[in-house]
Amino acid sequence: MQHLRRSHERGRADHGWLDARHTFSFADYHDPAHMGFRSLRVINEDRVQPGAGFPTHGHRDMEIVTWILDGALKHEDSMGNGSIIRPGEAQYMSAGHGVQHSEFNASKSELVHLLQIWILPAKAGEAPRYDQRDFTNALERGAFVPIATPDGRDGSIAIRQDVSLLAARLDGAREFEHALLPGRHAWVQVARGSVEVAGKRLEQGDALAVSAEAKLVFANARQAEVLLFDLA
């Protein structure tokens, strides 16, 4: 079973300093048919103007992964973390029983383009935690790289849910397969470029939900950057 979610079907919020696309219902955008997929709750594609950003605000009981496409994002939080996140790096914040944080475009002259992902945790009320890792070298191999997994395998970030997030930068006709075990589901998000997934052509911003299938085949990529979620 497959469900195609085209880029133009997403919700949009244009605040001037922030131009956001919402794959799932978020803030003022509400679509009962798109409230999330399995434990995947939010995929926001944000473009933040130079020097602008999100002032200090709170979260709780959410696994948050930030993936930068262009530019740099400055992060600070109540756990004492302060960092700059750049393309090829993944930032993870488990909000747990509560955390405060801020995010600003680290540049005064260039846009920052990012995906922010929220995943519901397996258990509420845990202690907050933070991680940030650079996957640039691994992505250069042109295959899927584990970014966040339940067990932190292969150098990935360990998260508190039965979800594996993989990323790839693909270009060319070469095929890649991802097996789905019985009872597993997949969400594919094309962050840039285009690629064929399960025989369907996906462009930047498009997504494909897959259930009750044994595998996914990726082929004929054109400068694609792809996020693949393998979910219980």
MARLO-529412 format. One record per residue: x, y, z of N, C-alpha, C, CB in turn; residue number from 0. Coordinates in nm, 2 decimals. Glycine has a CB too. Layout:
<tigus>
     n.xx     n.yy     n.zz    ca.xx    ca.yy    ca.zz     c.xx     c.yy     c.zz    cb.xx    cb.yy    cb.zz   pos
        X        Y        Z        X        Y        Z        X        Y        Z        X        Y        Z   NUM
...
</tigus>
This chain:
<tigus>
     n.xx     n.yy     n.zz    ca.xx    ca.yy    ca.zz     c.xx     c.yy     c.zz    cb.xx    cb.yy    cb.zz   pos
     0.08    -0.12     0.00     0.00     0.00     0.00     0.09     0.12     0.00    -0.10     0.00     0.12     0
     0.05     0.22    -0.09     0.13     0.34    -0.10     0.04     0.46    -0.10     0.22     0.34    -0.23     1
     0.10     0.57    -0.04     0.03     0.70    -0.05     0.13     0.81    -0.08    -0.04     0.73     0.09     2
     0.10     0.88    -0.19     0.19     0.98    -0.24     0.15     1.12    -0.19     0.20     0.98    -0.40     3
     0.24     1.19    -0.13     0.21     1.33    -0.08     0.30     1.43    -0.15     0.24     1.33     0.08     4
     0.24     1.50    -0.25     0.31     1.59    -0.33     0.35     1.72    -0.25     0.23     1.62    -0.46     5
     0.46     1.78    -0.30     0.51     1.90    -0.23     0.40     2.01    -0.22     0.63     1.95    -0.30     6
     0.33     2.03    -0.33     0.23     2.14    -0.34     0.11     2.12    -0.25     0.19     2.17    -0.48     7
     0.09     1.99    -0.20    -0.02     1.96    -0.12     0.00     2.00     0.03    -0.06     1.82    -0.13     8
     0.13     2.02     0.06     0.16     2.05     0.20     0.10     2.19     0.25     0.31     2.06     0.22     9
     0.09     2.20     0.38     0.05     2.33     0.43     0.17     2.43     0.42     0.01     2.32     0.58    10
     0.13     2.56     0.42     0.23     2.66     0.41     0.21     2.78     0.51     0.24     2.72     0.27    11
     0.31     2.83     0.57     0.30     2.95     0.65     0.42     3.04     0.61     0.31     2.91     0.81    12
     0.38     3.16     0.57     0.48     3.26     0.53     0.47     3.38     0.63     0.46     3.31     0.39    13
     0.57     3.38     0.72     0.58     3.49     0.82     0.67     3.60     0.79     0.62     3.43     0.96    14
     0.72     3.60     0.67     0.82     3.70     0.63     0.96     3.65     0.66     0.80     3.83     0.70    15
     0.99     3.64     0.79     1.13     3.59     0.83     1.14     3.44     0.82     1.15     3.63     0.98    16
     1.02     3.37     0.81     1.01     3.23     0.80     0.91     3.19     0.69     0.97     3.17     0.94    17
     0.96     3.10     0.60     0.87     3.04     0.50     0.88     2.89     0.53     0.92     3.08     0.35    18
     0.76     2.84     0.57     0.76     2.70     0.62     0.66     2.62     0.53     0.72     2.69     0.76    19
     0.69     2.49     0.51     0.61     2.39     0.45     0.58     2.28     0.55     0.66     2.34     0.31    20
     0.46     2.25     0.57     0.42     2.15     0.67     0.37     2.02     0.60     0.31     2.20     0.77    21
     0.44     1.91     0.61     0.40     1.78     0.56     0.28     1.73     0.64     0.51     1.68     0.57    22
     0.28     1.75     0.77     0.17     1.71     0.86     0.11     1.84     0.93     0.22     1.61     0.96    23
    -0.01     1.82     0.98    -0.07     1.93     1.06     0.02     1.99     1.16    -0.20     1.88     1.12    24
     0.03     2.12     1.16     0.12     2.19     1.25     0.08     2.34     1.27     0.27     2.19     1.20    25
     0.07     2.38     1.40     0.04     2.52     1.43    -0.10     2.55     1.36     0.15     2.62     1.37    26
    -0.11     2.66     1.28    -0.24     2.70     1.22    -0.28     2.61     1.10    -0.23     2.84     1.18    27
    -0.19     2.52     1.06    -0.23     2.43     0.95    -0.29     2.30     1.01    -0.11     2.40     0.85    28
    -0.41     2.28     0.97    -0.48     2.16     1.03    -0.54     2.08     0.91    -0.58     2.19     1.14    29
    -0.50     1.95     0.90    -0.56     1.86     0.80    -0.58     1.73     0.86    -0.47     1.85     0.67    30
    -0.71     1.69     0.89    -0.73     1.57     0.96    -0.68     1.44     0.89    -0.88     1.55     0.98    31
    -0.66     1.45     0.76    -0.60     1.34     0.68    -0.45     1.33     0.69    -0.64     1.35     0.54    32
    -0.39     1.43     0.75    -0.24     1.43     0.76    -0.20     1.48     0.90    -0.18     1.52     0.65    33
    -0.22     1.40     1.00    -0.18     1.43     1.13    -0.05     1.37     1.17    -0.29     1.38     1.23    34
     0.01     1.29     1.08     0.13     1.22     1.11     0.13     1.09     1.04     0.16     1.21     1.26    35
     0.24     1.01     1.06     0.24     0.88     1.00     0.31     0.79     1.11     0.32     0.87     0.87    36
     0.24     0.69     1.16     0.29     0.61     1.27     0.34     0.70     1.38     0.41     0.52     1.22    37
     0.46     0.69     1.43     0.51     0.78     1.53     0.58     0.90     1.48     0.62     0.70     1.62    38
     0.58     0.92     1.35     0.63     1.04     1.28     0.52     1.15     1.29     0.68     1.01     1.14    39
     0.55     1.26     1.36     0.45     1.36     1.38     0.46     1.49     1.30     0.44     1.39     1.53    40
     0.59     1.53     1.28     0.61     1.66     1.21     0.73     1.64     1.11     0.64     1.77     1.31    41
     0.71     1.69     0.99     0.83     1.73     0.90     0.80     1.87     0.85     0.84     1.62     0.79    42
     0.87     1.96     0.90     0.86     2.10     0.85     0.98     2.14     0.77     0.85     2.20     0.97    43
     0.96     2.19     0.65     1.07     2.24     0.57     1.07     2.39     0.59     1.05     2.20     0.42    44
     1.17     2.44     0.66     1.18     2.58     0.69     1.29     2.66     0.62     1.20     2.60     0.85    45
     1.26     2.77     0.58     1.36     2.87     0.52     1.36     2.99     0.61     1.33     2.90     0.37    46
     1.47     3.02     0.68     1.47     3.12     0.78     1.57     3.23     0.73     1.52     3.07     0.92    47
     1.52     3.36     0.73     1.59     3.47     0.68     1.72     3.50     0.77     1.50     3.60     0.68    48
     1.82     3.56     0.71     1.94     3.59     0.79     1.91     3.66     0.92     2.03     3.68     0.70    49
     1.98     3.62     1.02     1.96     3.68     1.16     1.84     3.65     1.23     1.98     3.82     1.14    50
     1.74     3.59     1.16     1.61     3.56     1.23     1.61     3.42     1.28     1.49     3.58     1.12    51
     1.50     3.39     1.36     1.49     3.26     1.42     1.38     3.25     1.52     1.62     3.22     1.48    52
     1.38     3.14     1.59     1.28     3.10     1.69     1.34     3.14     1.83     1.25     2.95     1.68    53
     1.28     3.24     1.90     1.33     3.27     2.04     1.30     3.16     2.13     1.25     3.40     2.09    54
     1.35     3.17     2.25     1.35     3.06     2.35     1.20     3.02     2.37     1.41     3.10     2.48    55
     1.18     2.89     2.36     1.05     2.83     2.38     1.06     2.69     2.43     0.96     2.83     2.25    56
     0.95     2.63     2.47     0.96     2.50     2.54     0.90     2.38     2.46     0.89     2.50     2.67    57
     0.95     2.26     2.48     0.90     2.14     2.43     0.90     2.03     2.54     0.98     2.09     2.30    58
     0.82     1.93     2.53     0.82     1.82     2.61     0.77     1.69     2.54     0.74     1.84     2.74    59
     0.83     1.58     2.58     0.79     1.45     2.52     0.78     1.45     2.37     0.65     1.41     2.58    60
     0.90     1.48     2.31     0.91     1.48     2.17     1.06     1.45     2.13     0.86     1.61     2.10    61
     1.08     1.36     2.03     1.21     1.34     1.98     1.23     1.43     1.86     1.23     1.19     1.94    62
     1.32     1.52     1.86     1.33     1.63     1.76     1.47     1.61     1.69     1.32     1.77     1.82    63
     1.46     1.60     1.56     1.58     1.59     1.48     1.58     1.70     1.38     1.59     1.45     1.40    64
     1.69     1.77     1.37     1.71     1.88     1.27     1.81     1.85     1.17     1.75     2.02     1.35    65
     1.78     1.87     1.04     1.86     1.83     0.93     1.88     1.96     0.84     1.80     1.71     0.85    66
     2.00     2.00     0.83     2.03     2.13     0.75     2.06     2.09     0.60     2.15     2.20     0.81    67
     1.99     2.17     0.52     2.01     2.16     0.37     2.11     2.26     0.32     1.88     2.16     0.30    68
     2.09     2.39     0.36     2.18     2.50     0.32     2.19     2.59     0.44     2.13     2.57     0.20    69
     2.31     2.65     0.45     2.33     2.75     0.56     2.37     2.69     0.69     2.21     2.84     0.57    70
     2.34     2.76     0.80     2.38     2.72     0.93     2.28     2.77     1.03     2.53     2.77     0.97    71
     2.26     2.68     1.13     2.16     2.71     1.24     2.23     2.71     1.37     2.04     2.61     1.24    72
     2.20     2.82     1.45     2.26     2.83     1.59     2.16     2.78     1.69     2.30     2.98     1.62    73
     2.20     2.69     1.77     2.11     2.63     1.87     2.17     2.66     2.02     2.10     2.48     1.85    74
     2.07     2.69     2.11     2.11     2.70     2.25     1.99     2.64     2.33     2.13     2.84     2.30    75
     2.02     2.57     2.44     1.91     2.51     2.52     1.94     2.51     2.67     1.89     2.37     2.47    76
     1.84     2.48     2.75     1.84     2.48     2.89     1.93     2.37     2.95     1.70     2.48     2.95    77
     1.97     2.28     2.87     2.07     2.17     2.91     2.21     2.22     2.91     2.05     2.05     2.83    78
     2.23     2.35     2.86     2.36     2.40     2.85     2.43     2.38     2.72     2.45     2.35     2.96    79
     2.36     2.33     2.62     2.42     2.31     2.49     2.41     2.43     2.40     2.35     2.19     2.41    80
     2.52     2.46     2.33     2.52     2.57     2.23     2.60     2.52     2.11     2.58     2.70     2.29    81
     2.55     2.53     1.99     2.62     2.47     1.88     2.57     2.54     1.75     2.60     2.32     1.87    82
     2.65     2.52     1.64     2.61     2.56     1.51     2.59     2.43     1.43     2.72     2.65     1.44    83
     2.48     2.42     1.36     2.45     2.30     1.28     2.46     2.33     1.13     2.31     2.24     1.32    84
     2.53     2.25     1.06     2.56     2.27     0.91     2.51     2.15     0.83     2.70     2.31     0.89    85
     2.51     2.17     0.70     2.47     2.06     0.61     2.56     1.93     0.64     2.48     2.10     0.46    86
     2.49     1.82     0.64     2.56     1.69     0.67     2.56     1.66     0.81     2.71     1.70     0.62    87
     2.52     1.75     0.90     2.51     1.72     1.04     2.37     1.70     1.08     2.58     1.84     1.12    88
     2.34     1.62     1.18     2.21     1.60     1.24     2.22     1.64     1.39     2.17     1.45     1.22    89
     2.12     1.71     1.43     2.11     1.75     1.57     1.99     1.68     1.62     2.09     1.91     1.58    90
     2.00     1.62     1.74     1.90     1.55     1.81     1.87     1.61     1.95     1.93     1.40     1.82    91
     1.75     1.64     1.98     1.71     1.68     2.11     1.59     1.61     2.16     1.68     1.84     2.11    92
     1.61     1.53     2.26     1.49     1.46     2.32     1.44     1.55     2.43     1.54     1.32     2.38    93
     1.32     1.60     2.41     1.27     1.70     2.50     1.23     1.64     2.64     1.14     1.77     2.44    94
     1.20     1.52     2.64     1.17     1.45     2.77     1.07     1.52     2.85     1.30     1.44     2.85    95
     1.09     1.54     2.98     0.99     1.60     3.07     0.99     1.75     3.06     1.02     1.56     3.21    96
     1.08     1.81     2.97     1.07     1.95     2.94     1.21     2.01     2.92     1.00     2.02     3.06    97
     1.22     2.09     2.81     1.34     2.16     2.78     1.30     2.29     2.71     1.43     2.08     2.69    98
     1.39     2.40     2.73     1.38     2.52     2.66     1.49     2.54     2.56     1.38     2.64     2.77    99
     1.46     2.59     2.45     1.57     2.61     2.35     1.53     2.72     2.25     1.59     2.48     2.27   100
     1.64     2.77     2.18     1.62     2.87     2.08     1.70     2.83     1.95     1.66     3.01     2.12   101
     1.65     2.87     1.84     1.72     2.84     1.71     1.72     2.96     1.62     1.65     2.72     1.64   102
     1.84     3.01     1.58     1.85     3.12     1.49     1.94     3.09     1.37     1.90     3.24     1.57   103
     1.91     3.16     1.26     2.00     3.16     1.15     2.13     3.21     1.20     1.94     3.24     1.03   104
     2.24     3.14     1.18     2.37     3.18     1.23     2.44     3.28     1.14     2.46     3.06     1.24   105
     2.38     3.31     1.02     2.43     3.40     0.93     2.35     3.53     0.93     2.44     3.34     0.79   106
     2.42     3.64     0.90     2.35     3.77     0.89     2.33     3.80     0.74     2.44     3.89     0.95   107
     2.37     3.71     0.65     2.36     3.74     0.51     2.30     3.63     0.42     2.49     3.78     0.45   108
     2.30     3.51     0.48     2.25     3.39     0.40     2.13     3.32     0.46     2.37     3.29     0.38   109
     2.04     3.27     0.38     1.93     3.20     0.42     1.97     3.07     0.49     1.83     3.17     0.31   110
     1.90     3.01     0.58     1.92     2.88     0.63     1.80     2.80     0.59     1.95     2.87     0.78   111
     1.82     2.68     0.53     1.72     2.59     0.48     1.73     2.46     0.55     1.73     2.57     0.32   112
     1.62     2.41     0.62     1.63     2.30     0.70     1.50     2.22     0.71     1.67     2.34     0.84   113
     1.52     2.09     0.75     1.40     2.01     0.79     1.40     1.99     0.94     1.41     1.88     0.71   114
     1.29     2.02     1.00     1.28     1.98     1.14     1.18     1.87     1.15     1.23     2.10     1.23   115
     1.22     1.76     1.23     1.14     1.64     1.24     1.11     1.61     1.38     1.22     1.52     1.18   116
     0.98     1.58     1.41     0.94     1.54     1.54     0.88     1.40     1.54     0.83     1.64     1.59   117
     0.93     1.32     1.63     0.89     1.18     1.65     0.84     1.16     1.79     1.01     1.08     1.62   118
     0.72     1.10     1.80     0.67     1.07     1.94     0.75     0.97     2.01     0.52     1.02     1.93   119
     0.79     1.00     2.13     0.88     0.90     2.20     0.80     0.78     2.25     0.94     0.97     2.33   120
     0.87     0.67     2.27     0.81     0.55     2.32     0.76     0.56     2.46     0.91     0.43     2.31   121
     0.82     0.65     2.54     0.78     0.67     2.68     0.79     0.81     2.72     0.87     0.58     2.77   122
     0.69     0.86     2.79     0.68     1.00     2.83     0.76     1.03     2.96     0.54     1.05     2.84   123
     0.80     1.15     2.98     0.86     1.19     3.11     1.00     1.15     3.13     0.78     1.13     3.21   124
     1.08     1.12     3.03     1.22     1.09     3.04     1.30     1.22     3.06     1.27     1.01     2.92   125
     1.43     1.20     3.10     1.51     1.32     3.12     1.55     1.37     2.98     1.64     1.28     3.20   126
     1.56     1.50     2.96     1.60     1.55     2.83     1.74     1.51     2.80     1.59     1.71     2.82   127
     1.77     1.50     2.67     1.91     1.47     2.63     1.94     1.53     2.49     1.94     1.32     2.63   128
     2.07     1.54     2.45     2.11     1.61     2.33     2.22     1.53     2.26     2.15     1.75     2.36   129
     2.22     1.54     2.13     2.33     1.48     2.06     2.34     1.56     1.92     2.32     1.33     2.03   130
     2.46     1.56     1.87     2.49     1.62     1.74     2.60     1.55     1.67     2.51     1.77     1.75   131
     2.58     1.50     1.54     2.69     1.43     1.48     2.70     1.47     1.33     2.66     1.28     1.49   132
     2.82     1.45     1.28     2.85     1.49     1.14     2.86     1.36     1.06     2.99     1.57     1.13   133
     2.77     1.36     0.95     2.76     1.24     0.87     2.82     1.27     0.72     2.62     1.19     0.86   134
     2.88     1.38     0.71     2.93     1.43     0.58     3.01     1.32     0.50     3.01     1.56     0.59   135
     3.11     1.27     0.57     3.19     1.17     0.50     3.12     1.05     0.46     3.31     1.13     0.59   136
     3.03     1.00     0.55     2.95     0.88     0.52     2.86     0.90     0.40     2.87     0.84     0.64   137
     2.80     1.02     0.39     2.70     1.05     0.29     2.77     1.06     0.15     2.64     1.19     0.31   138
     2.90     1.08     0.15     2.98     1.09     0.02     2.98     0.95    -0.05     3.12     1.14     0.04   139
     2.95     0.85     0.02     2.96     0.71    -0.04     2.84     0.69    -0.13     2.96     0.61     0.07   140
     2.74     0.78    -0.13     2.63     0.76    -0.22     2.53     0.65    -0.19     2.67     0.75    -0.36   141
     2.52     0.61    -0.06     2.43     0.51    -0.02     2.36     0.55     0.11     2.50     0.37     0.00   142
     2.26     0.48     0.15     2.18     0.52     0.27     2.27     0.50     0.40     2.05     0.44     0.28   143
     2.26     0.60     0.48     2.34     0.61     0.60     2.25     0.62     0.72     2.44     0.73     0.60   144
     2.26     0.53     0.82     2.18     0.54     0.94     2.21     0.68     1.02     2.20     0.42     1.04   145
     2.11     0.76     1.04     2.13     0.89     1.11     2.08     0.88     1.25     2.06     1.00     1.03   146
     1.97     0.82     1.27     1.91     0.80     1.41     1.84     0.67     1.41     1.81     0.92     1.44   147
     1.87     0.59     1.52     1.82     0.45     1.53     1.79     0.43     1.68     1.91     0.35     1.47   148
     1.71     0.33     1.71     1.68     0.30     1.85     1.80     0.25     1.93     1.57     0.19     1.86   149
     1.89     0.19     1.86     2.01     0.13     1.93     2.14     0.20     1.90     2.03    -0.01     1.90   150
     2.13     0.31     1.82     2.26     0.39     1.79     2.35     0.31     1.70     2.32     0.43     1.92   151
     2.30     0.22     1.62     2.39     0.13     1.54     2.47     0.21     1.44     2.31     0.02     1.47   152
     2.59     0.16     1.41     2.67     0.21     1.30     2.70     0.36     1.31     2.61     0.18     1.16   153
     2.72     0.40     1.43     2.76     0.54     1.45     2.64     0.64     1.45     2.85     0.59     1.35   154
     2.52     0.59     1.44     2.40     0.68     1.44     2.37     0.73     1.58     2.28     0.60     1.38   155
     2.28     0.82     1.59     2.23     0.88     1.71     2.12     0.79     1.77     2.17     1.02     1.69   156
     2.13     0.75     1.90     2.03     0.67     1.96     1.91     0.75     2.00     2.09     0.59     2.08   157
     1.79     0.71     1.95     1.67     0.79     1.98     1.57     0.70     2.06     1.60     0.84     1.86   158
     1.47     0.76     2.12     1.38     0.69     2.21     1.25     0.65     2.14     1.35     0.77     2.33   159
     1.26     0.58     2.03     1.14     0.53     1.96     1.19     0.42     1.86     1.07     0.64     1.89   160
     1.10     0.33     1.82     1.14     0.23     1.72     1.13     0.28     1.58     1.05     0.10     1.74   161
     1.22     0.37     1.55     1.22     0.44     1.42     1.37     0.44     1.38     1.16     0.58     1.42   162
     1.40     0.41     1.26     1.53     0.43     1.20     1.52     0.53     1.09     1.59     0.29     1.15   163
     1.60     0.64     1.11     1.61     0.74     1.01     1.74     0.73     0.93     1.60     0.89     1.07   164
     1.73     0.71     0.80     1.84     0.70     0.71     1.84     0.82     0.61     1.85     0.56     0.64   165
     1.96     0.86     0.57     1.97     0.96     0.47     2.07     0.92     0.36     2.02     1.09     0.53   166
     2.04     0.97     0.24     2.13     0.94     0.13     2.14     1.06     0.03     2.09     0.82     0.05   167
     2.25     1.08    -0.03     2.27     1.17    -0.14     2.30     1.09    -0.26     2.39     1.28    -0.12   168
     2.20     1.08    -0.36     2.20     0.99    -0.47     2.20     1.07    -0.60     2.08     0.89    -0.46   169
     2.28     1.01    -0.70     2.28     1.07    -0.83     2.32     0.96    -0.93     2.38     1.19    -0.84   170
     2.23     0.94    -1.03     2.26     0.84    -1.13     2.16     0.73    -1.13     2.40     0.78    -1.11   171
     2.18     0.64    -1.23     2.08     0.53    -1.25     2.09     0.41    -1.15     2.10     0.48    -1.39   172
     2.20     0.41    -1.07     2.22     0.29    -0.98     2.10     0.28    -0.89     2.34     0.32    -0.90   173
     2.06     0.15    -0.87     1.95     0.12    -0.78     1.99     0.08    -0.64     1.87     0.00    -0.84   174
     1.91     0.13    -0.55     1.93     0.09    -0.41     1.80     0.03    -0.35     1.97     0.22    -0.32   175
     1.82    -0.07    -0.27     1.70    -0.14    -0.21     1.70    -0.12    -0.06     1.69    -0.29    -0.25   176
     1.58    -0.10    -0.01     1.57    -0.10     0.14     1.46    -0.21     0.17     1.53     0.04     0.20   177
     1.49    -0.31     0.25     1.40    -0.41     0.29     1.31    -0.37     0.40     1.47    -0.54     0.32   178
     1.18    -0.40     0.39     1.09    -0.37     0.51     1.05    -0.50     0.57     0.97    -0.29     0.46   179
     1.08    -0.52     0.69     1.04    -0.64     0.76     0.89    -0.64     0.78     1.12    -0.65     0.90   180
     0.83    -0.76     0.80     0.69    -0.77     0.82     0.64    -0.68     0.94     0.65    -0.91     0.86   181
     0.54    -0.60     0.91     0.49    -0.51     1.02     0.55    -0.38     1.02     0.50    -0.58     1.15   182
     0.65    -0.36     0.93     0.72    -0.23     0.93     0.66    -0.14     0.82     0.87    -0.25     0.90   183
     0.68    -0.01     0.84     0.63     0.09     0.74     0.74     0.19     0.71     0.51     0.17     0.81   184
     0.72     0.26     0.60     0.83     0.35     0.55     0.77     0.49     0.51     0.91     0.30     0.44   185
     0.84     0.59     0.54     0.81     0.73     0.49     0.93     0.78     0.42     0.76     0.82     0.61   186
     0.92     0.81     0.30     1.03     0.87     0.22     1.00     1.02     0.19     1.05     0.79     0.08   187
     1.10     1.10     0.23     1.09     1.24     0.21     1.21     1.29     0.12     1.09     1.32     0.35   188
     1.17     1.35     0.00     1.28     1.40    -0.09     1.31     1.54    -0.05     1.23     1.39    -0.24   189
     1.43     1.56     0.00     1.47     1.69     0.05     1.52     1.79    -0.06     1.58     1.68     0.16   190
     1.58     1.73    -0.16     1.62     1.80    -0.28     1.64     1.71    -0.40     1.75     1.88    -0.25   191
     1.64     1.76    -0.52     1.66     1.68    -0.64     1.53     1.60    -0.66     1.78     1.59    -0.62   192
     1.55     1.48    -0.73     1.44     1.39    -0.76     1.50     1.25    -0.77     1.37     1.43    -0.90   193
     1.40     1.15    -0.75     1.44     1.01    -0.75     1.32     0.93    -0.78     1.51     0.97    -0.62   194
     1.33     0.81    -0.84     1.22     0.72    -0.85     1.22     0.63    -0.73     1.24     0.63    -0.98   195
     1.10     0.62    -0.66     1.09     0.53    -0.55     0.97     0.44    -0.57     1.07     0.62    -0.42   196
     0.99     0.31    -0.57     0.89     0.22    -0.59     0.81     0.24    -0.72     0.79     0.22    -0.47   197
     0.89     0.29    -0.82     0.84     0.31    -0.95     0.77     0.45    -0.97     0.74     0.21    -0.98   198
     0.77     0.53    -0.87     0.71     0.66    -0.88     0.82     0.77    -0.88     0.61     0.69    -0.76   199
     0.80     0.87    -0.96     0.90     0.98    -0.96     0.86     1.08    -0.85     0.90     1.05    -1.10   200
     0.96     1.11    -0.76     0.94     1.20    -0.66     1.04     1.32    -0.68     0.96     1.14    -0.52   201
     0.98     1.44    -0.67     1.06     1.56    -0.68     1.08     1.62    -0.54     0.99     1.66    -0.77   202
     1.16     1.73    -0.53     1.19     1.80    -0.41     1.06     1.83    -0.33     1.27     1.92    -0.43   203
     1.05     1.79    -0.21     0.93     1.82    -0.12     0.83     1.71    -0.13     0.87     1.95    -0.17   204
     0.84     1.62    -0.22     0.74     1.51    -0.23     0.77     1.40    -0.13     0.74     1.45    -0.37   205
     0.67     1.32    -0.09     0.69     1.22     0.00     0.61     1.10    -0.04     0.65     1.26     0.15   206
     0.65     0.98     0.01     0.58     0.86    -0.02     0.57     0.77     0.11     0.64     0.77    -0.13   207
     0.44     0.74     0.15     0.42     0.65     0.26     0.40     0.51     0.21     0.30     0.69     0.35   208
     0.46     0.41     0.27     0.46     0.27     0.22     0.43     0.18     0.34     0.59     0.23     0.15   209
     0.33     0.09     0.32     0.30    -0.01     0.42     0.27    -0.15     0.35     0.17     0.03     0.51   210
     0.29    -0.25     0.42     0.26    -0.39     0.37     0.33    -0.42     0.24     0.11    -0.40     0.35   211
     0.46    -0.38     0.23     0.54    -0.41     0.11     0.68    -0.46     0.16     0.56    -0.29     0.02   212
     0.74    -0.55     0.09     0.86    -0.61     0.13     0.99    -0.53     0.12     0.88    -0.74     0.06   213
     0.98    -0.44     0.02     1.10    -0.36     0.00     1.07    -0.23    -0.08     1.21    -0.44    -0.08   214
     1.16    -0.14    -0.08     1.16    -0.01    -0.16     1.28    -0.01    -0.25     1.16     0.11    -0.06   215
     1.26     0.03    -0.37     1.37     0.04    -0.47     1.38     0.19    -0.51     1.34    -0.05    -0.59   216
     1.50     0.24    -0.50     1.53     0.38    -0.53     1.62     0.37    -0.66     1.61     0.45    -0.42   217
     1.59     0.45    -0.76     1.66     0.45    -0.89     1.65     0.58    -0.96     1.60     0.34    -0.98   218
     1.74     0.60    -1.06     1.74     0.72    -1.15     1.73     0.85    -1.07     1.62     0.71    -1.24   219
     1.83     0.86    -0.98     1.83     0.99    -0.90     1.90     1.10    -0.97     1.90     0.96    -0.76   220
     1.85     1.22    -0.95     1.91     1.34    -1.01     1.94     1.44    -0.89     1.81     1.41    -1.11   221
     2.07     1.43    -0.85     2.12     1.52    -0.74     2.02     1.52    -0.62     2.14     1.66    -0.79   222
     1.98     1.40    -0.58     1.88     1.38    -0.48     1.94     1.37    -0.34     1.79     1.26    -0.50   223
     1.87     1.43    -0.24     1.90     1.41    -0.10     1.77     1.36    -0.04     1.95     1.54    -0.03   224
     1.77     1.24     0.02     1.65     1.16     0.06     1.66     1.12     0.20     1.63     1.04    -0.03   225
     1.55     1.14     0.27     1.54     1.09     0.41     1.44     0.97     0.41     1.49     1.20     0.51   226
     1.48     0.86     0.47     1.40     0.74     0.47     1.37     0.70     0.62     1.47     0.63     0.40   227
     1.25     0.70     0.66     1.21     0.66     0.79     1.15     0.52     0.79     1.10     0.76     0.85   228
     1.21     0.43     0.86     1.16     0.29     0.88     1.10     0.28     1.02     1.28     0.18     0.86   229
     0.96     0.26     1.02     0.89     0.28     1.14     0.81     0.15     1.18     0.79     0.39     1.12   230
     0.79     0.13     1.31     0.71     0.02     1.36     0.56     0.05     1.33     0.73     0.00     1.51   231
</tigus>
